[in-house]
Amino acid sequence: MLSVLRQLTRPRTLVILYFSIPIGIWFACVVVMMVVGTLTDCTTHEGATMPCIILGLEMGELLYTIGMISAWGPLFLPLIFGYTALPFGLILLISWWLNKRADRQA
């Protein structure tokens, strides 16, 4: 268990996760919108929330939100990375320090 935790806190792994998680969320939103658009007769667009009943539940607002993320997500990725760069840098510094300290004690 400890080796898995050390592997996840390696700086290279953290950098890969830092860039892949937002892109993965955006890609998942695109896939959801494509599947919903193919399997249902719901209409979604950026103008307004449209009613959409799926399995007896009203999903219009949720689909509108997912659609906005899938449509405009790539434009906001640089902004997301910019606002999270400082906290992420601090996390990298702390993980590097903890790994160095653990190597010295071992």
Backbone as JSON Lines, residues from 0, in Angstrom:
{"i":0,"aa":"M","n":[0.82,-1.2,0.0],"ca":[0.0,0.0,0.0],"c":[0.86,1.26,0.0]}
{"i":1,"aa":"L","n":[1.93,1.23,0.8],"ca":[2.81,2.39,0.87],"c":[3.53,2.63,-0.44]}
{"i":2,"aa":"S","n":[3.89,1.54,-1.13],"ca":[4.58,1.7,-2.42],"c":[3.64,2.31,-3.47]}
{"i":3,"aa":"V","n":[2.36,1.96,-3.42],"ca":[1.39,2.56,-4.35],"c":[1.25,4.05,-4.05]}
{"i":4,"aa":"L","n":[1.2,4.41,-2.78],"ca":[1.1,5.82,-2.4],"c":[2.34,6.59,-2.84]}
{"i":5,"aa":"R","n":[3.51,5.98,-2.69],"ca":[4.74,6.65,-3.14],"c":[4.75,6.81,-4.64]}
{"i":6,"aa":"Q","n":[4.23,5.8,-5.36],"ca":[4.16,5.88,-6.82],"c":[3.24,7.02,-7.25]}
{"i":7,"aa":"L","n":[2.1,7.18,-6.57],"ca":[1.14,8.23,-6.92],"c":[1.64,9.63,-6.58]}
{"i":8,"aa":"T","n":[2.55,9.74,-5.62],"ca":[3.04,11.06,-5.24],"c":[4.36,11.41,-5.91]}
{"i":9,"aa":"R","n":[4.8,10.61,-6.86],"ca":[5.99,10.97,-7.62],"c":[5.66,12.18,-8.49]}
{"i":10,"aa":"P","n":[6.58,13.13,-8.62],"ca":[6.29,14.34,-9.39],"c":[5.86,14.06,-10.83]}
{"i":11,"aa":"R","n":[6.46,13.08,-11.49],"ca":[6.08,12.79,-12.87],"c":[4.63,12.32,-12.94]}
{"i":12,"aa":"T","n":[4.22,11.47,-12.0],"ca":[2.84,10.98,-11.97],"c":[1.87,12.12,-11.7]}
{"i":13,"aa":"L","n":[2.24,13.02,-10.79],"ca":[1.37,14.15,-10.48],"c":[1.21,15.08,-11.68]}
{"i":14,"aa":"V","n":[2.27,15.29,-12.44],"ca":[2.17,16.14,-13.63],"c":[1.26,15.51,-14.67]}
{"i":15,"aa":"I","n":[1.38,14.21,-14.86],"ca":[0.51,13.51,-15.81],"c":[-0.94,13.62,-15.38]}
{"i":16,"aa":"L","n":[-1.22,13.42,-14.09],"ca":[-2.59,13.55,-13.59],"c":[-3.1,14.98,-13.71]}
{"i":17,"aa":"Y","n":[-2.23,15.95,-13.46],"ca":[-2.61,17.37,-13.52],"c":[-3.14,17.75,-14.9]}
{"i":18,"aa":"F","n":[-2.5,17.23,-15.94],"ca":[-2.93,17.58,-17.29],"c":[-4.0,16.64,-17.84]}
{"i":19,"aa":"S","n":[-4.03,15.4,-17.4],"ca":[-4.96,14.44,-18.0],"c":[-6.36,14.47,-17.39]}
{"i":20,"aa":"I","n":[-6.51,14.82,-16.13],"ca":[-7.84,14.8,-15.5],"c":[-8.79,15.83,-16.11]}
{"i":21,"aa":"P","n":[-8.42,17.12,-16.27],"ca":[-9.36,18.05,-16.91],"c":[-9.69,17.67,-18.35]}
{"i":22,"aa":"I","n":[-8.71,17.2,-19.1],"ca":[-8.96,16.78,-20.48],"c":[-9.85,15.55,-20.5]}
{"i":23,"aa":"G","n":[-9.65,14.64,-19.55],"ca":[-10.51,13.45,-19.46],"c":[-11.95,13.8,-19.11]}
{"i":24,"aa":"I","n":[-12.14,14.77,-18.22],"ca":[-13.5,15.21,-17.88],"c":[-14.18,15.82,-19.1]}
{"i":25,"aa":"W","n":[-13.44,16.66,-19.84],"ca":[-14.01,17.26,-21.04],"c":[-14.37,16.19,-22.06]}
{"i":26,"aa":"F","n":[-13.49,15.23,-22.28],"ca":[-13.75,14.16,-23.25],"c":[-14.96,13.33,-22.83]}
{"i":27,"aa":"A","n":[-15.11,13.05,-21.53],"ca":[-16.27,12.29,-21.04],"c":[-17.56,13.07,-21.29]}
{"i":28,"aa":"C","n":[-17.53,14.39,-21.12],"ca":[-18.73,15.21,-21.4],"c":[-19.09,15.15,-22.88]}
{"i":29,"aa":"V","n":[-18.1,15.18,-23.75],"ca":[-18.37,15.07,-25.19],"c":[-19.01,13.73,-25.51]}
{"i":30,"aa":"V","n":[-18.48,12.65,-24.93],"ca":[-19.03,11.31,-25.19],"c":[-20.46,11.22,-24.67]}
{"i":31,"aa":"V","n":[-20.74,11.74,-23.47],"ca":[-22.1,11.7,-22.92],"c":[-23.06,12.44,-23.84]}
{"i":32,"aa":"M","n":[-22.67,13.6,-24.32],"ca":[-23.55,14.36,-25.21],"c":[-23.8,13.63,-26.52]}
{"i":33,"aa":"M","n":[-22.78,12.96,-27.05],"ca":[-22.96,12.21,-28.29],"c":[-23.88,11.02,-28.08]}
{"i":34,"aa":"V","n":[-23.72,10.32,-26.97],"ca":[-24.56,9.15,-26.69],"c":[-26.0,9.58,-26.46]}
{"i":35,"aa":"V","n":[-26.22,10.61,-25.66],"ca":[-27.58,11.08,-25.39],"c":[-28.22,11.58,-26.68]}
{"i":36,"aa":"G","n":[-27.47,12.29,-27.5],"ca":[-28.01,12.77,-28.76],"c":[-28.38,11.66,-29.71]}
{"i":37,"aa":"T","n":[-27.65,10.55,-29.66],"ca":[-27.92,9.42,-30.54],"c":[-29.09,8.58,-30.04]}
{"i":38,"aa":"L","n":[-29.17,8.35,-28.75],"ca":[-30.15,7.41,-28.21],"c":[-31.5,8.04,-27.84]}
{"i":39,"aa":"T","n":[-31.56,9.34,-27.68],"ca":[-32.83,9.98,-27.29],"c":[-33.21,11.03,-28.33]}
{"i":40,"aa":"D","n":[-34.38,11.57,-28.18],"ca":[-34.81,12.65,-29.07],"c":[-34.7,14.01,-28.38]}
{"i":41,"aa":"C","n":[-33.81,14.11,-27.4],"ca":[-33.62,15.37,-26.68],"c":[-32.81,16.34,-27.52]}
{"i":42,"aa":"T","n":[-33.19,17.6,-27.44],"ca":[-32.47,18.66,-28.13],"c":[-31.68,19.46,-27.11]}
{"i":43,"aa":"T","n":[-30.4,19.63,-27.36],"ca":[-29.56,20.45,-26.47],"c":[-28.82,21.47,-27.32]}
{"i":44,"aa":"H","n":[-28.72,22.66,-26.8],"ca":[-27.93,23.71,-27.43],"c":[-27.54,24.74,-26.38]}
{"i":45,"aa":"E","n":[-26.67,25.68,-26.78],"ca":[-26.13,26.64,-25.82],"c":[-27.11,27.75,-25.46]}
{"i":46,"aa":"G","n":[-28.2,27.87,-26.2],"ca":[-29.12,28.99,-26.0],"c":[-29.94,28.91,-24.74]}
{"i":47,"aa":"A","n":[-30.48,27.74,-24.44],"ca":[-31.37,27.62,-23.28],"c":[-31.48,26.15,-22.88]}
{"i":48,"aa":"T","n":[-32.0,25.94,-21.69],"ca":[-32.25,24.58,-21.22],"c":[-33.52,24.06,-21.87]}
{"i":49,"aa":"M","n":[-33.44,22.88,-22.43],"ca":[-34.6,22.25,-23.07],"c":[-35.06,21.09,-22.21]}
{"i":50,"aa":"P","n":[-36.37,20.85,-22.1],"ca":[-36.84,19.7,-21.32],"c":[-36.42,18.39,-21.98]}
{"i":51,"aa":"C","n":[-35.98,17.45,-21.16],"ca":[-35.54,16.15,-21.66],"c":[-35.82,15.11,-20.57]}
{"i":52,"aa":"I","n":[-36.69,14.17,-20.88],"ca":[-37.05,13.12,-19.93],"c":[-36.3,11.85,-20.32]}
{"i":53,"aa":"I","n":[-35.48,11.35,-19.4],"ca":[-34.75,10.1,-19.61],"c":[-35.04,9.21,-18.41]}
{"i":54,"aa":"L","n":[-35.62,8.03,-18.68],"ca":[-35.98,7.07,-17.64],"c":[-36.87,7.71,-16.57]}
{"i":55,"aa":"G","n":[-37.76,8.59,-16.98],"ca":[-38.69,9.22,-16.07],"c":[-38.13,10.39,-15.28]}
{"i":56,"aa":"L","n":[-36.89,10.75,-15.52],"ca":[-36.26,11.86,-14.81],"c":[-36.02,13.02,-15.77]}
{"i":57,"aa":"E","n":[-36.23,14.23,-15.28],"ca":[-35.98,15.41,-16.1],"c":[-34.49,15.72,-16.08]}
{"i":58,"aa":"M","n":[-33.83,15.58,-17.21],"ca":[-32.38,15.73,-17.29],"c":[-31.95,16.95,-18.1]}
{"i":59,"aa":"G","n":[-32.87,17.85,-18.4],"ca":[-32.55,18.99,-19.25],"c":[-31.45,19.88,-18.71]}
{"i":60,"aa":"E","n":[-31.53,20.22,-17.43],"ca":[-30.52,21.1,-16.82],"c":[-29.16,20.43,-16.78]}
{"i":61,"aa":"L","n":[-29.13,19.15,-16.41],"ca":[-27.87,18.41,-16.38],"c":[-27.25,18.32,-17.77]}
{"i":62,"aa":"L","n":[-28.06,18.01,-18.76],"ca":[-27.54,17.92,-20.12],"c":[-27.07,19.27,-20.63]}
{"i":63,"aa":"Y","n":[-27.75,20.34,-20.23],"ca":[-27.31,21.68,-20.61],"c":[-25.93,21.97,-20.03]}
{"i":64,"aa":"T","n":[-25.72,21.62,-18.77],"ca":[-24.43,21.84,-18.12],"c":[-23.34,21.01,-18.79]}
{"i":65,"aa":"I","n":[-23.63,19.74,-19.03],"ca":[-22.65,18.88,-19.7],"c":[-22.35,19.39,-21.11]}
{"i":66,"aa":"G","n":[-23.38,19.85,-21.79],"ca":[-23.19,20.4,-23.13],"c":[-22.33,21.65,-23.13]}
{"i":67,"aa":"M","n":[-22.51,22.51,-22.14],"ca":[-21.68,23.71,-22.06],"c":[-20.23,23.36,-21.79]}
{"i":68,"aa":"I","n":[-20.0,22.36,-20.94],"ca":[-18.63,21.93,-20.68],"c":[-18.02,21.34,-21.95]}
{"i":69,"aa":"S","n":[-18.79,20.53,-22.66],"ca":[-18.23,19.91,-23.87],"c":[-18.03,20.92,-24.98]}
{"i":70,"aa":"A","n":[-18.88,21.96,-25.06],"ca":[-18.74,22.94,-26.12],"c":[-17.63,23.96,-25.83]}
{"i":71,"aa":"W","n":[-17.57,24.43,-24.61],"ca":[-16.65,25.52,-24.28],"c":[-15.47,25.08,-23.41]}
{"i":72,"aa":"G","n":[-15.4,23.82,-23.04],"ca":[-14.33,23.33,-22.18],"c":[-12.93,23.6,-22.68]}
{"i":73,"aa":"P","n":[-12.63,23.33,-23.96],"ca":[-11.25,23.57,-24.43],"c":[-10.81,25.03,-24.33]}
{"i":74,"aa":"L","n":[-11.75,25.96,-24.38],"ca":[-11.38,27.37,-24.24],"c":[-10.98,27.71,-22.81]}
{"i":75,"aa":"F","n":[-11.54,26.98,-21.85],"ca":[-11.26,27.28,-20.45],"c":[-10.11,26.45,-19.87]}
{"i":76,"aa":"L","n":[-9.59,25.48,-20.61],"ca":[-8.49,24.67,-20.08],"c":[-7.26,25.5,-19.72]}
{"i":77,"aa":"P","n":[-6.81,26.45,-20.56],"ca":[-5.66,27.26,-20.14],"c":[-5.94,28.07,-18.87]}
{"i":78,"aa":"L","n":[-7.17,28.54,-18.72],"ca":[-7.54,29.29,-17.53],"c":[-7.5,28.39,-16.29]}
{"i":79,"aa":"I","n":[-8.0,27.17,-16.44],"ca":[-7.98,26.22,-15.33],"c":[-6.54,25.91,-14.93]}
{"i":80,"aa":"F","n":[-5.68,25.65,-15.93],"ca":[-4.29,25.35,-15.62],"c":[-3.59,26.56,-15.0]}
{"i":81,"aa":"G","n":[-3.94,27.76,-15.45],"ca":[-3.32,28.97,-14.9],"c":[-3.67,29.2,-13.44]}
{"i":82,"aa":"Y","n":[-4.93,29.01,-13.08],"ca":[-5.36,29.24,-11.71],"c":[-4.89,28.15,-10.75]}
{"i":83,"aa":"T","n":[-4.62,26.98,-11.27],"ca":[-4.22,25.88,-10.39],"c":[-2.72,25.63,-10.4]}
{"i":84,"aa":"A","n":[-1.95,26.43,-11.13],"ca":[-0.51,26.19,-11.23],"c":[0.2,26.38,-9.9]}
{"i":85,"aa":"L","n":[-0.11,27.44,-9.17],"ca":[0.57,27.69,-7.89],"c":[0.27,26.61,-6.85]}
{"i":86,"aa":"P","n":[-1.0,26.26,-6.6],"ca":[-1.24,25.17,-5.65],"c":[-0.62,23.85,-6.1]}
{"i":87,"aa":"F","n":[-0.66,23.6,-7.41],"ca":[-0.06,22.37,-7.91],"c":[1.45,22.38,-7.71]}
{"i":88,"aa":"G","n":[2.08,23.52,-7.91],"ca":[3.52,23.62,-7.67],"c":[3.85,23.36,-6.21]}
{"i":89,"aa":"L","n":[3.02,23.85,-5.3],"ca":[3.24,23.58,-3.88],"c":[3.08,22.1,-3.56]}
{"i":90,"aa":"I","n":[2.1,21.45,-4.18],"ca":[1.91,20.01,-3.98],"c":[3.13,19.25,-4.49]}
{"i":91,"aa":"L","n":[3.65,19.63,-5.65],"ca":[4.85,18.98,-6.18],"c":[6.04,19.17,-5.25]}
{"i":92,"aa":"L","n":[6.2,20.37,-4.72],"ca":[7.31,20.64,-3.82],"c":[7.2,19.81,-2.54]}
{"i":93,"aa":"I","n":[6.01,19.72,-1.98],"ca":[5.81,18.92,-0.76],"c":[6.04,17.45,-1.04]}
{"i":94,"aa":"S","n":[5.54,16.94,-2.17],"ca":[5.74,15.51,-2.48],"c":[7.21,15.21,-2.73]}
{"i":95,"aa":"W","n":[7.92,16.13,-3.39],"ca":[9.36,15.93,-3.6],"c":[10.09,15.9,-2.27]}
{"i":96,"aa":"W","n":[9.74,16.81,-1.37],"ca":[10.39,16.87,-0.07],"c":[10.1,15.61,0.75]}
{"i":97,"aa":"L","n":[8.84,15.13,0.73],"ca":[8.5,13.91,1.48],"c":[9.2,12.69,0.91]}
{"i":98,"aa":"N","n":[9.28,12.58,-0.41],"ca":[9.98,11.45,-1.02],"c":[11.47,11.49,-0.7]}
{"i":99,"aa":"K","n":[12.07,12.67,-0.73],"ca":[13.48,12.82,-0.4],"c":[13.73,12.44,1.05]}
{"i":100,"aa":"R","n":[12.83,12.86,1.93],"ca":[12.96,12.54,3.35],"c":[12.8,11.04,3.6]}
{"i":101,"aa":"A","n":[11.86,10.4,2.89],"ca":[11.65,8.96,3.04],"c":[12.85,8.18,2.52]}
{"i":102,"aa":"D","n":[13.44,8.63,1.43],"ca":[14.63,7.96,0.89],"c":[15.81,8.08,1.84]}
{"i":103,"aa":"R","n":[15.93,9.22,2.51],"ca":[17.03,9.42,3.45],"c":[16.87,8.52,4.67]}
{"i":104,"aa":"Q","n":[15.62,8.28,5.11],"ca":[15.38,7.46,6.29],"c":[15.49,5.97,5.98]}
{"i":105,"aa":"A","n":[15.31,5.58,4.72],"ca":[15.32,4.15,4.36],"c":[16.73,3.61,4.25]}
